[in-house]
């Protein structure tokens, strides 16, 4: 869909952001206690909890984070929704924020506290087979290895993850030979090679943690593109920073313009505590990020050689175009079966919420995407597939909306029989990002048993066993039952009991 600009992307991300915000509403809107900071933070910073606990002991400053995607946080800021709910901002980078004046004016100070460059983590056997010298690898060499069919990789979704967005910028800059911030001409120049490059992407994800788990589970992907700190935390990877340049996250702690003078002073004290030599040493040792204080050396194993630092695009329009190109032209298309509980218990408000969530989701489907709706009760009721064809995307979207309006609630709940039908429908397709989304409001009551499904799944060909199921916890569904399905298939459980059903569907988009 051509409408996929950064503005639209981030507006969609805000659904998830608002879900997180609603969960903390009573806490977030209340005036903080003295010495307490309500911080809107990038999701990956959850690994800083032990360090923040020590800072609390040393300084009395308590950090209460709300974790969120970086791009979604910028959108909340721009809309003014963070003004009274949060006291500070702590993102992996403020570079995207600076492309949006409506968000940038909300920030009055920025203090970098650590850094981590984009890097490539490659299996040592693959490095040897390619004949690479890790210190000399360029993005063009990586692209050639992909084009020759010798390298596959995973990376996070640039529309939802700052690590993915920074990786996309790094690759586009390297392959275009840009000597400064990316321009439209640079994107045009790089597009043919970018198209080849992204043929090698076999894994996508909305979060670095799930990406790493999926990589280790499959064992068939050669490399990961992510922040150096994430890759260093994994075993068995040779971490390479391409010598023609990468984008680096600097994790600034930022004061918000809407906060009080006293609160800004507390933010300043927090940043100061994070930059003491002792804490900088703990950060680099425990998280594999690099210190920003010159007197503190990087942790053992972090390459000290210099690399060219690549800037973010100079304008938002270039960022918009790069994201749109990735989503609709460059990346592998998505193929998803939505296994939807429409049993009798879904009647009334629950069915209305499902219909609204699916209808809203149509604004996020990409060009070339294949979407199958598989409603079920006592058995699968229908199987309807729609393709978002670039020449006529409206036809696919209208078909999904029509089928959504026709959903009705009746029957028992045949979860496992329906999942088996979804796997049989999908078969094996190496050219797409393939997944199953399961939404149910209750426990399995008829059809195949959990044990039968486990046996069915273990008997699938290897390619089909790589298709993850993303269950959504909704209504009276059983967390243990759905968590088992997610664990068995390599998926992830999403909770619509605490948040919104719309938000759960939107968050899953980063994994499709």
N, C-alpha and C positions, 0 to 999 in steps of 0.2 A: 504494500500500500504506500503510495507516494506521500501520504500525509505524515509519514513517520519523521517529523522533525524533532530536535532535542526538546522543544517546548512541549510537544505532545507526549514524548517519551517520559519526561519528568512529571508531567501532570498525571500520567498513569502510575508512576512510581509513588506518587503522593497517597494513593489509596492504601498501600501498605504502610506508608509512614503514618497516615492518620489512624490506622488500626493500632499501631504501636502507641500512638499518642493517646487514643481513647482508653487503652488499657491502663494508662498511668494518669488519667485525667484528674482524679481526685488529688493525686500526689503532685502532678505537674503544675496545676493551677494554683495550688496553695503557696503562700509565701514561705520561702525556705527558712530553716533555722539558721541562726548566725554560724558562719563557717561551713555551711552546706551549699554545694553547687549542683544545680540541675543541668546536666550537660547533654547536649545533642551530639552523639558520637558515631563515627563510622563503625560498622559492625565488626570489622576485624580487630578493633581495639579492645574487645572483650578479654584478650590475653593479658591486658595490663592490670587486671584486678589485683593480683598479689602485690604489685608495686604500689598501686593506689592505696591498698590496705596499710602498707608500711608508711606511706606519706601521711595517712590519717593519724597513725600512732605518733609520728614525729611532729606534725604541725597542727593537728586538730581539724584539718580541712577534710570534709567528707564529700566525695564525688558520687552523685547518683546519676548514672548514665542511662540514656534511652538510646539503644543501638538501632541504627537505620542505615540504609544505603546512602552513599555520599551525594549522589545526584538528587535523591529524594529529599535529603536534608536541605539542599540548596533551594529546592522548590518551596518547602515549608517556610524557609526564611524569606523568600521573595514575596510570598503571599501574606506575610505578617503573622503567620500562625505560631511562630516561635517567640514572639515578642514578650508575652507574659508567662509562657509555659516553661521557658528555659533561661538559664543565666549565662551560659557559655556554649561555645561551639568547639568541637574537637574532631576534625575530619582528617582523612589521610592526606588531603591536599585542598587548598582553597583556590586552585587554578581555575576550575570550572566556575566557581563562585564569581571570580573576577570577570568572567565573560557576561555576567548578568548584573548590570548596574542596580536593578531593583533588589538584588540580594546583597551585593557588595556594600551598599550604603548601611546595611544593618550591622556591619562589623566595624569596630573602632580600634581594635588592636589585634596583632597576630604574632605569636611567639613560637617558632619551630622548636620541637623538643627531641626529634630523632629523624632518621631518614631511611628509606629503602628504595633502591632503584628497581625498575622492571628488569627481569632476567629470564633466561631459559634454563629449565632444569631438564637435563637429557640423561638417559640411561648410558652408563659408561660403555656398554657394548655398542651402542649406536654411535657414540662419539668416535670410537675406534674404527667402526665400519665406514664411517664417512671420512676418516682421515683428518678430522678437525684438530686444530690446536686451540684449546679453549680461550686463550688470550687474544687470538687473532680472528675469531669468527665474526662475520658481518651478517646483516639482515639479508643481503643478496645471496649469501651462501645458504642461509636457512631456507629461503624461497626456492633455490635450486634443488635442495635436498627434497623438499616437498614435491616440486614439479616432477622430479625423477622417481617419485614413489618410494623414497627411502626414509621419510620422516612423517610421523603423525603426531598430533598434540591435542591438548585440551587448554582452554582458557575461559575466563568468566565472561559473562554477557556485558559488553560495553555500555548498553543502555541502562544497566542496573548496578554495575560494579565499577568503582573507580580504577581498580586494578585492570579490568578489562578495557576501559576507556583509555587508560594510559598506555596499555599494550598496543591498542589499535593505532594510537598516535605515533608510538615509537616505530611500529612496522611501516606505516604510511610515510613517515619522514625518512626512514632508512631506504625504502625502495624508490622513493622519488628523488633522493639526493638533495632534499631541501637544505638550504644553507641557513635558514632562519625559520620563524614560525610558519607552519603550513599555510598555503594559500589554495584557492580553488584550482589554480593551474597545477599545483603540486599533486592535488588529489586526482586530477585528470591524468597526469603523467603516471601516477602509481597504480591506477585502477587495473590495467591488464595483469600486472604482476600480483596485485592484491587478490585478484580473482583466483589465480593459481595458488597463491599462498593459503587461502582459506579453504581450499579443497582438502588440506591436510588436517583441518580441525575435526576431531572425532568426538570431543567432549565439550559441552557447554554447561554453565552453571550460574546461579545467582549469587553464590558465595564461594569463597576460596576453600572453606572447610569441606564442603560436600565435594568439590572438585577433586581435592586431594584424596578423599576416601574413594571416590569412583575410579580414579586413576589406579590406585593400589588394588582395588577389587578386580578390575578388568585385566590388568597386566598386559594388555595388547597395544597400549598407546606408548609411543616412544618418548614423549616429552610433555612438559607443562610450561605455559607462559604465565608468569605471575610476578608478584614482588619477590625480590631476593629473600626477604625474611621468611616468607611462606615456604619457599623451596628449600632453604637451609634447615627448616624444621622437619624435613622429610629425609628418609634414608635412601641411599642408593641412587642419588642423582648427582651428576656433574653440573654445577651451576655456572652459567656463562652469561656475561654481560657483553652484548655485541659491541665491537669497538667503534662502530660508526654512530653510536649514541643511543640513549634510552631516556625515558621520563622518570623522574624520581619523586616519590612521596616524601613530604617533610613534616607531616603531622602537626600543624600549628594549633596551639591552644588560643582561642579567640574570644575576646570580650564582645558582648552584644550592646548595641547602642541603646537599647531599651532598658538595660540593667542600671542599677543605682551605682553611685560612686563607691559605696562600701563593697558592693558585689564585685565591681571591677578590680578593686584592691585585692579581694580574695582570689580572683582569677590570676592576677599578677603574682601573688604568692604561690599559687599552685604551679604556674609555669616556672617560677624560680626554683621551687623544690624539685621539679622534674629535671632541671638542668644542673643540679649540683653534681660534682664529679662522682660521688658515691652512687647516686641514683642512675646517672648516665651509664656507669659501669654495669649496674644491675640490668638496665634495659638492654644493652647490647649483648650481655651474656645470656639473659633469659628469653629474649624475643628475637634475636638475630638481626635486630635493626641497628643502624649505625648511629653512634653518638654525634651530637652537633657541637659539643664542647671540644675544642681543639686539644686540650690536655688529656683527654680520655681516648685511648686507642680502641679501635674496633675489636670485637670479640675474635678469638682464634677462628680461622677458617673464612673470614670475610676478606676478600681480595682488596688490597689497598691501592691497586693501580688506578690511575685516573681514567675516566671515560667521558666522552662528550655528553653534556647535558642538553637534552632536547626540550625546547619550549612547547607549551600548549599552543593550539591555533591562535592566531592573532585576533580572530573575530568569532562571534557566536555563529554566524552564518556558515563558516567553514566547518565548525564542530557539528552543526546541524546536518550539513551535507554528508560529512564523513559517517555519521551515525546512520543516516537514512540509507546510504549506499551499502553499508555493512549489513543492515537488517534485511534489505529487500533485494540485494543483488549479489553480494559477495559471499555471505555465509551459506552453509548447507541449509536447504529448506527444512521445515519442521513437519512432522507427521505424528498426530496425536489422536488417540481414542479417548473420548470422555465417557466413562462408564457411570451412568447417572441413576441413582436410586429414585425411582418414582413409584415405590410401593405405597400401600394405603396410608401408612403413617406420615407420608410426605404431603398429605392434603393440606389445603388452607394456606396459612402464612408461609410454611416451609417451602411449598412448591412455588409460591409467588416470589420468594427470595431467590430461589434457584433460577427462575426465569429471568429475573432482573439481572442477576450476576452474569448469566450467559449472554444476555443481550448487551450488557455493558462491555463484555469482553470482546465483542466483535470489532470494537474500535481499535483493538490491539493486534489483530491478526496480520501477519506479514504476507507480502507477495510470495507466491509459490507454495504457501502453506496448505497442508491437507488436514482437514478436521473431520473426524467421525463422531457423531452423536450416537450413543448406544444406551438408551434408557432401559431400565429393567425393573421387574417386580418379582413375580414367581419365576420368571424366565426373561431372557432378552426380548424386548417388545419390538424393536426395529433397529436397523443398522443403516444410517444415512451419512454418506460421505460428501464433503464439499471441498473444492479446491479454489484457493484464491489466485486465480489466473491473472497475471499482470495486465493482459489486454482487457479484462472485464472482471475486476475484483468484486464489483457490486453484486454480480450474480451469486457468487459464493456466500457473501455476507447475507444477502436476502434469503438464501436457502437456509442458513443457520437460524436466522430469526424466525422464519416460518415454522421450522421444525421445533424450535423452542416454544413458540406460542401453543403448539399442538400437544405439548406434554401434559399427561394426566396421571393422577395418583390412584393406583389400585394394585392389589396383589400382596404377596409376601416378599421376603428379601433374600434373593439368591445371589449373594455377593460372589462366591467362588466360581459358580457356574458361569457368571457373566464375565469375570476376569479371564477365564479360560477361553471364552468366545472372543474376547479382545485380542488375546495373543494369537489365536488362530486367524483372525482377520488381518493382523499386521504382517505375519510372516517375518521374513528377514529382508532388510533394505539397508545396505551400507552407505547409501548416498543421502540419507536424511538423519536428522536428530529425531529419534523415535521414542515415544513415551506413552504411558497410560495414566490418566487422571481418574481416580475413583472417588466419587462423592456419595456418602451414605449417611443416613440419620439413625441407623439401628444396627443390630447384630444380625449375622447370617441365620436365617430361619428355615431355609429349604434348599434343595439342590445339593451340589457337591459340598463335601465337608472340608474343613481346613486341612486335614491330613491328605485328602484326595488332591487338593490343589498343590500342596507341597510336592507330592509325587509327580503331578502333572508338570510342574515347573522344573523339577530336577531332570525330567526327561526331554525337555526342549533342546533343540540344537543350540550350540554355543552362542551364535549371533542373537537368537531370540532371548536367551537368558541375560543378555546385556540390556534389554528393554526394561527400564525402571517403572515401577508403579508409584505414583504420588497420591497417597490417600489424603482425604480431607475429613478431619474430625468435625462432625456436625450433629446437632440435635442430641439423640441418645446413643450415638454410635460408641462402640467399645474401643477405648484407646489401645488396650493390649492387643486386640485383634488386628487393628489397622497398623500398629507399630510393627507387628510381626510381618505383615505383608510388605511394608516398606523395607524392613531389614532383609527379608528374604530376597527381594528383587533388586536391591541396591537403590531404592528410592528414598524419599524423605516424607515424614508426616507433617501436615500443615493443620493448624488448629483454628477452626472457625467457630468453636464454642466460646472462646475468650474474645476473639476478634470478629471480623465480619466475613461472610462468605465471599463477598466481592473481593476483599483484600486477599483471601487465600488463593482464589483463582488468579489474581494479578501477580502475586508473589511467585506462583509456580511458573509463570511465563519466563522467568529468568533461567529455568532449567529445561526449556523446550527448544 
